[in-house]
């Protein structure tokens, strides 16, 4: 029997993000998931090494890789739609759960328990880190669009930055302080960093 789980996941590159906004540079779910995974891993390392968190950064990285996997079934529902009301938010959560079940059904039965925690992420520290990384990735997209002269992302940038400032995990704030400013640098500036 042939299983289509990974073939389906490969279609993340076909799911466009920010569909209601004019983009100077398109972004897809595969690109976004990779960036979220790298950021989440970094935050988890900071949490473990600076703040004594009992976490496995490689597990957090894996959660982040799969955090939008269900969107191969649903597409990327724009944030203003997804969070318009409690009823829409609840309906979308149900749709995500059904999509996760459908994806899991594309695996051999003995492997489904392995991927279930990645597709149906439980509340807790690791998921909080992934959610923070997801927000940071969205903010980076806003920074890039604004730097390209696209004012379409001004409002989103303000809202996301406010939500990031409100996060209480010190490791997230460390990431924002230590790494986020570099995303505003040009290639030449990145190639000639200042030393500390």
C-alpha positions in Angstrom: 0.0 0.0 0.0 1.2 3.5 -0.8 0.8 6.3 1.8 0.5 9.9 0.8 1.3 11.7 4.1 4.6 13.2 3.0 3.4 13.9 -0.6 0.5 15.9 1.0 2.9 17.8 3.3 5.1 18.7 0.3 2.2 20.8 -0.9 2.8 23.3 1.9 4.9 25.2 -0.7 1.6 25.8 -2.6 -0.2 27.4 0.3 0.1 31.2 0.0 0.2 33.3 3.1 -1.1 36.9 3.6 -3.7 36.3 0.8 -5.7 39.4 1.6 -2.7 41.8 1.5 -0.6 43.1 -1.4 2.9 41.5 -1.1 6.1 42.6 -2.6 7.5 39.1 -1.9 5.1 36.2 -1.8 5.5 33.8 1.1 4.2 30.2 1.3 3.6 27.8 4.3 6.8 25.8 3.6 9.0 28.8 3.8 7.2 30.1 6.9 7.4 26.7 8.6 11.1 26.6 8.2 11.6 30.0 9.6 9.3 29.3 12.6 11.2 26.1 13.2 14.5 27.9 13.3 13.2 30.6 15.6 11.4 28.2 17.9 14.5 26.1 18.2 16.5 29.2 19.1 14.0 30.3 21.7 13.9 26.9 23.3 17.7 26.8 23.5 17.7 30.2 25.2 15.0 28.9 27.6 16.9 25.8 28.4 20.4 27.3 28.7 19.6 30.7 30.3 16.4 30.0 32.2 16.6 26.3 33.1 13.5 25.3 31.2 12.9 21.6 31.1 12.5 21.4 27.3 14.1 19.6 24.4 14.8 22.2 21.7 14.8 19.5 19.0 11.3 18.5 20.0 10.2 22.1 19.8 11.8 22.4 16.4 9.8 19.4 15.2 6.6 20.9 16.6 7.3 24.1 14.7 8.0 22.2 11.4 4.4 20.8 11.6 2.6 23.7 13.2 0.8 24.7 10.0 0.7 21.2 8.4 -3.1 21.1 8.5 -3.2 24.0 6.1 -2.5 21.6 3.3 -6.1 20.6 3.8 -7.6 24.0 4.8 -5.5 26.6 3.1 -4.2 29.5 5.1 -7.3 31.3 6.5 -6.4 35.0 6.9 -6.2 36.2 10.5 -9.0 38.8 10.2 -11.3 36.0 9.2 -10.0 33.3 11.5 -10.3 35.5 14.6 -13.4 37.6 13.6 -15.6 36.0 16.2 -15.6 33.2 18.8 -17.9 31.1 16.6 -15.5 31.4 13.6 -12.5 30.7 15.9 -14.2 27.6 17.2 -15.2 26.4 13.8 -11.7 26.8 12.5 -10.3 24.9 15.5 -12.7 22.1 14.6 -11.6 22.2 11.0 -7.9 22.0 12.0 -8.7 19.0 14.2 -10.5 17.2 11.3 -7.7 18.1 9.0 -5.1 16.6 11.4 -7.2 13.4 11.6 -7.3 13.3 7.8 -3.5 13.7 7.6 -2.9 11.1 10.2 -5.0 8.7 8.2 -2.5 9.0 5.4 0.1 7.3 7.5 0.4 3.6 8.3 -1.5 2.8 11.5 1.6 2.0 13.5 3.2 5.4 12.7 0.1 7.6 13.5 0.9 7.8 17.2 4.4 9.2 16.3 3.0 12.1 14.3 -0.2 12.8 16.3 1.5 15.1 18.9 2.9 17.2 16.0 -0.4 17.6 14.3 -2.5 17.9 17.4 -0.2 20.0 19.6 -1.1 20.1 23.3 -1.0 23.2 25.4 2.2 23.9 27.4 5.6 25.5 27.2 6.7 23.9 24.0 3.6 25.0 22.1 3.9 28.5 23.7 7.4 28.8 22.2 6.1 27.7 18.8 3.3 30.2 18.9 5.8 33.0 19.9 8.0 31.9 17.0 5.0 32.0 14.6 4.3 35.6 15.7 8.0 36.6 15.3 8.0 35.1 11.8 4.9 37.1 11.0 6.5 40.3 12.3 9.6 39.6 10.3 7.4 39.4 7.2 5.9 42.8 8.1 9.4 44.3 8.6 10.4 43.0 5.1 7.4 44.4 3.5 7.7 47.8 5.2 11.4 48.0 4.2 10.3 47.4 0.6 8.0 50.4 0.9 4.8 48.5 1.2 2.5 50.2 3.8 0.0 47.5 3.5 1.6 45.8 6.5 1.8 48.8 8.8 -1.2 47.9 10.9 -0.3 44.2 11.1 3.2 45.1 12.2 1.9 47.3 15.0 -0.5 44.7 16.3 2.0 41.9 16.1 4.7 43.9 17.8 2.3 44.8 20.7 1.4 41.1 21.1 5.1 40.2 21.2 5.9 42.8 23.8 3.1 41.4 26.0 4.6 37.9 26.0 6.0 37.1 29.4 8.6 34.4 28.5 12.0 36.0 29.0 13.5 33.8 26.4 11.2 35.3 23.8 12.2 38.8 24.9 15.8 37.8 24.7 15.3 36.6 21.1 13.6 39.9 20.2 16.4 42.0 21.7 19.3 39.9 20.5 18.3 38.7 17.1 15.3 40.7 15.7 17.2 43.9 14.9 19.5 42.0 12.4 16.4 41.5 10.2 16.5 45.2 9.4 20.1 45.0 8.1 21.2 45.0 4.5 23.4 42.2 3.2 26.5 44.4 3.4 25.7 45.1 7.1 25.2 41.4 7.8 28.6 40.7 6.2 30.3 43.2 8.4 28.8 42.7 11.9 29.9 44.6 14.9 31.6 42.6 17.6 30.7 42.5 21.2 
